[in-house]
Amino acid sequence: MDEEVFNMQLRKFLKNVGITSQREIESAVRAALEDGTLKGDETVKTKVTLSIESLGVSTDIDGDIDLA
């Protein structure tokens, strides 16, 4: 395995995950604020599941996003 190639590919994948996740979260929060599901002062509980089927990996990452 070429460590440099692996590291660059991993960083590229994680950048895509971060950008896509941020867009999805922002969109969902804005929609929830507009329809009244959220008031804007809550903490939103989050969970991301990292799955690599070919390696048998499945890991949940939990967190909180404070809106105020």
Distance bins in CASP14 RR format, pairs under 12 A and 6 or more apart:
PFRMAT RR
TARGET T0000
AUTHOR 0000-0000-0000
RMODE 2
METHOD distances of the structure
MODEL  1
1 7 0 0 0 0 0 1 0 0 0 0 0
1 9 0 0 0 0 0 1 0 0 0 0 0
1 10 0 0 0 0 0 1 0 0 0 0 0
2 8 0 0 0 0 1 0 0 0 0 0 0
2 9 0 0 0 0 1 0 0 0 0 0 0
3 9 0 0 0 0 0 1 0 0 0 0 0
3 10 0 0 0 0 0 1 0 0 0 0 0
4 10 0 0 0 0 0 1 0 0 0 0 0
4 11 0 0 0 0 0 1 0 0 0 0 0
5 11 0 0 0 0 0 1 0 0 0 0 0
5 12 0 0 0 0 0 1 0 0 0 0 0
6 12 0 0 0 0 0 1 0 0 0 0 0
6 13 0 0 0 0 0 1 0 0 0 0 0
7 13 0 0 0 0 0 1 0 0 0 0 0
7 14 0 0 0 0 0 1 0 0 0 0 0
8 14 0 0 0 0 0 1 0 0 0 0 0
8 15 0 0 0 0 0 1 0 0 0 0 0
9 15 0 0 0 0 0 1 0 0 0 0 0
9 16 0 0 0 0 0 1 0 0 0 0 0
10 16 0 0 0 0 0 1 0 0 0 0 0
10 17 0 0 0 0 0 1 0 0 0 0 0
10 52 0 0 0 0 0 1 0 0 0 0 0
11 17 0 0 0 0 0 1 0 0 0 0 0
11 18 0 0 0 0 0 1 0 0 0 0 0
12 18 0 0 0 0 0 1 0 0 0 0 0
12 19 0 0 0 0 0 1 0 0 0 0 0
13 19 0 0 0 0 0 1 0 0 0 0 0
13 20 0 0 0 0 0 1 0 0 0 0 0
13 50 0 0 0 0 0 1 0 0 0 0 0
13 52 0 0 0 0 0 1 0 0 0 0 0
14 20 0 0 0 0 0 1 0 0 0 0 0
14 21 0 0 0 0 0 1 0 0 0 0 0
14 48 0 0 0 0 0 1 0 0 0 0 0
14 50 0 0 0 0 0 1 0 0 0 0 0
15 21 0 0 0 0 0 1 0 0 0 0 0
15 22 0 0 0 0 0 1 0 0 0 0 0
16 22 0 0 0 0 0 1 0 0 0 0 0
16 23 0 0 0 0 0 1 0 0 0 0 0
17 23 0 0 0 0 0 1 0 0 0 0 0
17 24 0 0 0 0 0 1 0 0 0 0 0
17 48 0 0 0 0 1 0 0 0 0 0 0
17 49 0 0 0 0 0 1 0 0 0 0 0
17 50 0 0 0 0 1 0 0 0 0 0 0
17 51 0 0 0 0 0 1 0 0 0 0 0
17 61 0 0 0 0 0 1 0 0 0 0 0
18 24 0 0 0 0 1 0 0 0 0 0 0
18 25 0 0 0 0 1 0 0 0 0 0 0
18 26 0 0 0 0 0 1 0 0 0 0 0
18 48 0 0 0 0 1 0 0 0 0 0 0
18 61 0 0 0 0 0 1 0 0 0 0 0
19 25 0 0 0 0 0 1 0 0 0 0 0
19 26 0 0 0 0 0 1 0 0 0 0 0
20 26 0 0 0 0 0 1 0 0 0 0 0
20 27 0 0 0 0 0 1 0 0 0 0 0
20 48 0 0 0 0 0 1 0 0 0 0 0
21 27 0 0 0 0 0 1 0 0 0 0 0
21 28 0 0 0 0 0 1 0 0 0 0 0
21 46 0 0 0 0 1 0 0 0 0 0 0
21 47 0 0 0 0 0 1 0 0 0 0 0
21 48 1 0 0 1 0 0 0 0 0 0 0
21 49 0 0 0 0 0 1 0 0 0 0 0
21 50 0 0 0 0 0 1 0 0 0 0 0
21 61 0 0 0 0 0 1 0 0 0 0 0
21 63 0 0 0 0 0 1 0 0 0 0 0
21 65 0 0 0 0 0 1 0 0 0 0 0
22 28 0 0 0 0 0 1 0 0 0 0 0
22 29 0 0 0 0 0 1 0 0 0 0 0
22 46 0 0 0 0 0 1 0 0 0 0 0
22 48 0 0 0 0 0 1 0 0 0 0 0
22 65 0 0 0 0 0 1 0 0 0 0 0
23 29 0 0 0 0 0 1 0 0 0 0 0
23 30 0 0 0 0 0 1 0 0 0 0 0
24 30 0 0 0 0 0 1 0 0 0 0 0
24 31 0 0 0 0 0 1 0 0 0 0 0
24 46 0 0 0 0 0 1 0 0 0 0 0
24 48 0 0 0 0 0 1 0 0 0 0 0
25 31 0 0 0 0 0 1 0 0 0 0 0
25 32 0 0 0 0 0 1 0 0 0 0 0
25 44 0 0 0 0 1 0 0 0 0 0 0
25 45 0 0 0 0 0 1 0 0 0 0 0
25 46 1 0 0 1 0 0 0 0 0 0 0
25 47 0 0 0 0 0 1 0 0 0 0 0
25 48 0 0 0 0 0 1 0 0 0 0 0
25 63 0 0 0 0 0 1 0 0 0 0 0
25 65 1 0 0 1 0 0 0 0 0 0 0
25 67 0 0 0 0 0 1 0 0 0 0 0
26 32 0 0 0 0 0 1 0 0 0 0 0
26 33 0 0 0 0 0 1 0 0 0 0 0
26 44 0 0 0 0 0 1 0 0 0 0 0
26 65 0 0 0 0 0 1 0 0 0 0 0
26 67 0 0 0 0 0 1 0 0 0 0 0
27 33 0 0 0 0 0 1 0 0 0 0 0
27 34 0 0 0 0 0 1 0 0 0 0 0
28 34 0 0 0 0 0 1 0 0 0 0 0
28 35 0 0 0 0 0 1 0 0 0 0 0
28 37 0 0 0 0 1 0 0 0 0 0 0
28 38 0 0 0 0 1 0 0 0 0 0 0
28 44 0 0 0 0 1 0 0 0 0 0 0
28 46 0 0 0 0 0 1 0 0 0 0 0
28 65 0 0 0 0 0 1 0 0 0 0 0
28 67 0 0 0 0 0 1 0 0 0 0 0
29 35 0 0 0 0 0 1 0 0 0 0 0
29 36 0 0 0 0 0 1 0 0 0 0 0
29 37 0 0 0 0 1 0 0 0 0 0 0
29 38 1 0 0 1 0 0 0 0 0 0 0
29 39 0 0 0 0 0 1 0 0 0 0 0
29 40 0 0 0 0 1 0 0 0 0 0 0
29 42 0 0 0 0 1 0 0 0 0 0 0
29 43 0 0 0 0 0 1 0 0 0 0 0
29 44 1 0 0 1 0 0 0 0 0 0 0
29 46 0 0 0 0 0 1 0 0 0 0 0
29 65 1 0 0 1 0 0 0 0 0 0 0
29 66 0 0 0 0 0 1 0 0 0 0 0
29 67 1 0 0 1 0 0 0 0 0 0 0
29 68 0 0 0 0 0 1 0 0 0 0 0
30 36 0 0 0 0 0 1 0 0 0 0 0
30 37 0 0 0 0 0 1 0 0 0 0 0
30 38 0 0 0 0 1 0 0 0 0 0 0
30 40 0 0 0 0 0 1 0 0 0 0 0
30 67 0 0 0 0 0 1 0 0 0 0 0
31 37 1 0 0 1 0 0 0 0 0 0 0
31 38 0 0 0 0 1 0 0 0 0 0 0
32 38 1 0 1 0 0 0 0 0 0 0 0
32 39 0 0 0 0 1 0 0 0 0 0 0
32 40 0 0 0 0 1 0 0 0 0 0 0
32 42 0 0 0 0 1 0 0 0 0 0 0
32 44 0 0 0 0 1 0 0 0 0 0 0
32 65 0 0 0 0 0 1 0 0 0 0 0
32 67 0 0 0 0 1 0 0 0 0 0 0
33 39 1 0 0 1 0 0 0 0 0 0 0
33 40 1 0 0 1 0 0 0 0 0 0 0
33 41 0 0 0 0 0 1 0 0 0 0 0
33 42 0 0 0 0 0 1 0 0 0 0 0
33 44 0 0 0 0 0 1 0 0 0 0 0
33 67 0 0 0 0 1 0 0 0 0 0 0
33 68 0 0 0 0 0 1 0 0 0 0 0
34 40 0 0 0 0 0 1 0 0 0 0 0
36 42 0 0 0 0 0 1 0 0 0 0 0
37 44 0 0 0 0 0 1 0 0 0 0 0
37 67 0 0 0 0 0 1 0 0 0 0 0
38 44 1 0 0 1 0 0 0 0 0 0 0
38 65 0 0 0 0 0 1 0 0 0 0 0
38 67 1 0 0 1 0 0 0 0 0 0 0
38 68 0 0 0 0 0 1 0 0 0 0 0
39 67 0 0 0 0 1 0 0 0 0 0 0
39 68 0 0 0 0 1 0 0 0 0 0 0
40 65 0 0 0 0 0 1 0 0 0 0 0
40 66 0 0 0 0 1 0 0 0 0 0 0
40 67 1 0 1 0 0 0 0 0 0 0 0
40 68 1 0 1 0 0 0 0 0 0 0 0
41 66 0 0 0 0 1 0 0 0 0 0 0
41 67 1 0 0 1 0 0 0 0 0 0 0
41 68 1 0 1 0 0 0 0 0 0 0 0
42 64 0 0 0 0 1 0 0 0 0 0 0
42 65 0 0 0 0 1 0 0 0 0 0 0
42 66 0 0 0 0 1 0 0 0 0 0 0
42 67 1 0 1 0 0 0 0 0 0 0 0
42 68 1 0 0 1 0 0 0 0 0 0 0
43 63 0 0 0 0 1 0 0 0 0 0 0
43 64 1 0 1 0 0 0 0 0 0 0 0
43 65 1 0 0 1 0 0 0 0 0 0 0
43 66 1 0 1 0 0 0 0 0 0 0 0
43 67 1 0 0 1 0 0 0 0 0 0 0
43 68 0 0 0 0 1 0 0 0 0 0 0
44 62 0 0 0 0 0 1 0 0 0 0 0
44 63 0 0 0 0 1 0 0 0 0 0 0
44 64 1 0 0 1 0 0 0 0 0 0 0
44 65 1 0 1 0 0 0 0 0 0 0 0
44 66 0 0 0 0 1 0 0 0 0 0 0
44 67 1 0 0 1 0 0 0 0 0 0 0
44 68 0 0 0 0 0 1 0 0 0 0 0
45 62 1 0 0 1 0 0 0 0 0 0 0
45 63 1 0 0 1 0 0 0 0 0 0 0
45 64 1 0 1 0 0 0 0 0 0 0 0
45 65 0 0 0 0 1 0 0 0 0 0 0
45 66 0 0 0 0 0 1 0 0 0 0 0
45 67 0 0 0 0 0 1 0 0 0 0 0
46 60 0 0 0 0 0 1 0 0 0 0 0
46 61 0 0 0 0 1 0 0 0 0 0 0
46 62 1 0 0 1 0 0 0 0 0 0 0
46 63 1 0 1 0 0 0 0 0 0 0 0
46 64 1 0 0 1 0 0 0 0 0 0 0
46 65 1 0 1 0 0 0 0 0 0 0 0
46 66 0 0 0 0 0 1 0 0 0 0 0
46 67 0 0 0 0 0 1 0 0 0 0 0
47 59 0 0 0 0 0 1 0 0 0 0 0
47 60 1 0 1 0 0 0 0 0 0 0 0
47 61 1 0 0 1 0 0 0 0 0 0 0
47 62 1 0 1 0 0 0 0 0 0 0 0
47 63 1 0 0 1 0 0 0 0 0 0 0
47 64 0 0 0 0 0 1 0 0 0 0 0
47 65 0 0 0 0 0 1 0 0 0 0 0
48 58 0 0 0 0 0 1 0 0 0 0 0
48 59 0 0 0 0 1 0 0 0 0 0 0
48 60 1 0 0 1 0 0 0 0 0 0 0
48 61 1 0 1 0 0 0 0 0 0 0 0
48 62 0 0 0 0 1 0 0 0 0 0 0
48 63 0 0 0 0 1 0 0 0 0 0 0
48 65 0 0 0 0 0 1 0 0 0 0 0
49 57 0 0 0 0 0 1 0 0 0 0 0
49 58 1 0 0 1 0 0 0 0 0 0 0
49 59 1 0 0 1 0 0 0 0 0 0 0
49 60 1 0 1 0 0 0 0 0 0 0 0
49 61 1 0 0 1 0 0 0 0 0 0 0
49 62 0 0 0 0 0 1 0 0 0 0 0
50 56 0 0 0 0 0 1 0 0 0 0 0
50 57 1 0 0 1 0 0 0 0 0 0 0
50 58 1 0 0 1 0 0 0 0 0 0 0
50 59 1 0 1 0 0 0 0 0 0 0 0
50 60 1 0 0 1 0 0 0 0 0 0 0
50 61 1 0 0 1 0 0 0 0 0 0 0
50 62 0 0 0 0 0 1 0 0 0 0 0
51 57 1 0 0 1 0 0 0 0 0 0 0
51 58 1 0 1 0 0 0 0 0 0 0 0
51 59 1 0 0 1 0 0 0 0 0 0 0
51 60 0 0 0 0 1 0 0 0 0 0 0
51 61 0 0 0 0 0 1 0 0 0 0 0
52 58 1 0 0 1 0 0 0 0 0 0 0
52 59 0 0 0 0 1 0 0 0 0 0 0
END
